[in-house]
Amino acid sequence: MNKRVVFHLVSYMTFVIGIAIIGCAGVSYYYDEPLAVQMSLVYSGLIAISCAGVAGILTRCDINLSRRDGFGIVTFGWISATIFGSLPYILSGVIPHPVSAMFETMSGFTTTGASVLNDLESIPRGIHFWRALTHWFGGMGVLVLCVAILPFLGVGGMQIYRAEMPGPSKDRLTPRIATTAKLLWGVYALLTMIEVLCLKFAGMGWFDSFCHAFGTMATGGFSTRSASVGAFDSAMIDTILIVFMFLAGVNFSLHYYALTGKPGRYFRDPEFRFYFIFLVCATLFITFNVWLTDGGALSRCFRDSAFTATSIMTTTGFCTADFDQWPNASRLLLVVMMFIGGCAGSTGGGMKVVRVFIMFKKMVREMKLFMRPSAVIQMKLGGKPVEQEVISHIAAFFAIFILIFAIGSFIMTFFTPDLETACSCVIATLGNIGPGLNAVGATQNYSCISPSGQGILIVFMLLGRLELYTVLILFLPGFWKR
């Protein structure tokens, strides 16, 4: 890895973070918040910009990225963003403990949505806006944004794009990766603005509309209310968020094709079909399971079930109901959905639908071969054969994901009150979902976990967002050789 190139480009990302923080000071000024809050945002931004400037000068060099450099830039870039992004919380006194502040920031950038804050209504709006903005930057990827806006990254930008974008395959919409990054960010921004307008029309104020739209399209889940979206108690708002959470969990390349007059690409895509059918079936199962067990109006059960199922599978984490009180069958299904997550190329977390779908087809193929050992059965996805190398990579990803989940659950038993909390907080952070079960459930948060435990969960959030390999290869000795 070329350390000079890596940290030079990380400095540009840090500069962008600093500018964004100062922009949030403008929001704080607009709402006439205390001068101390405004200055904490200004100082945080200036510190980030100053450090970026010094690092940029000291590491100036020719830009020529290798694959290893791309992984290094993404991993250290996200760590840098988390460190400098935590300054507004610390300097404003909203989250005085550095580890807890980094937990909130990493949760924002990785679009996890796990929070340590209790009384959200008392937090200054400037801090709230920065909190929501970390989601929006992290959803499509801060470094992919840098590839889009910094022309000189166009040559080696593919290395960054591969390391930061989620999913087993990285679709190019155009031959130039910088153009692809611009198109993806353009679609992302367009859908965000449409959602802002829809939420405003449904009765939300402008500030809440922007914050919740940022959280929705990034599949993040940070809300401005302690009771999350349930605080608004609006069927129209719930419906709008369900639609946009669903869209955020879809491969953004399909949205681009739809906007260019090819909406048929949605249902021709096997991953989308699996995602859509599974989500519909899960919603119907949870609806009737809750209705038959707990009673209540069927329409309300359907509304809460549809919202929660979409929120969990897309790894958004918004809540309208305390799903921790639902029947065990529904709770277990939600945990399964946490593992699956959204589609590849979406802003969702988890293992990704396409990986689960391919592994399901692989199991079916193996059972057929068990009955007919001499048969030649080729696996296909969308009418195209799936290479054995791709299947092997996905199987390895599954094994590593489950192993990290198991080890993480064991470690977290020392920091949580019960096994259910330990296991659910690991998958909720590793899958970038946010809420888990019991002590970290829908109506709770992560303030019950000590800073030491939060520090461990920070690592899981980063591993989940960068899909394991990007972070894990840093522990291989060969990675550091030139």
RASUL-V891566 format. One record per run of one state. SS is the DSSP state (alpha for helix, beta for strand, coil for the rest). FROM is the first residue (numbers start at 1). LEN is the number of residues. If there is no record, write none. Layout:
SS:FROM:LEN
SS:FROM:LEN
This chain:
coil:1:2
alpha:3:28
coil:31:4
alpha:35:24
coil:59:8
alpha:67:19
coil:86:1
alpha:87:6
coil:93:5
alpha:98:12
coil:110:10
alpha:120:3
coil:123:2
alpha:125:16
coil:141:1
alpha:142:8
coil:150:1
alpha:151:3
coil:154:3
alpha:157:8
coil:165:12
alpha:177:25
coil:202:4
alpha:206:12
coil:218:10
alpha:228:4
coil:232:3
alpha:235:14
coil:249:3
alpha:252:8
coil:260:5
alpha:265:4
coil:269:1
alpha:270:25
coil:295:3
alpha:298:16
coil:314:9
alpha:323:3
coil:326:2
alpha:328:13
coil:341:12
alpha:353:19
coil:372:8
beta:380:2
coil:382:2
beta:384:2
coil:386:2
alpha:388:25
coil:413:6
alpha:419:12
coil:431:7
alpha:438:3
coil:441:5
alpha:446:3
coil:449:2
alpha:451:15
coil:466:3
alpha:469:7
coil:476:1
alpha:477:4
coil:481:2
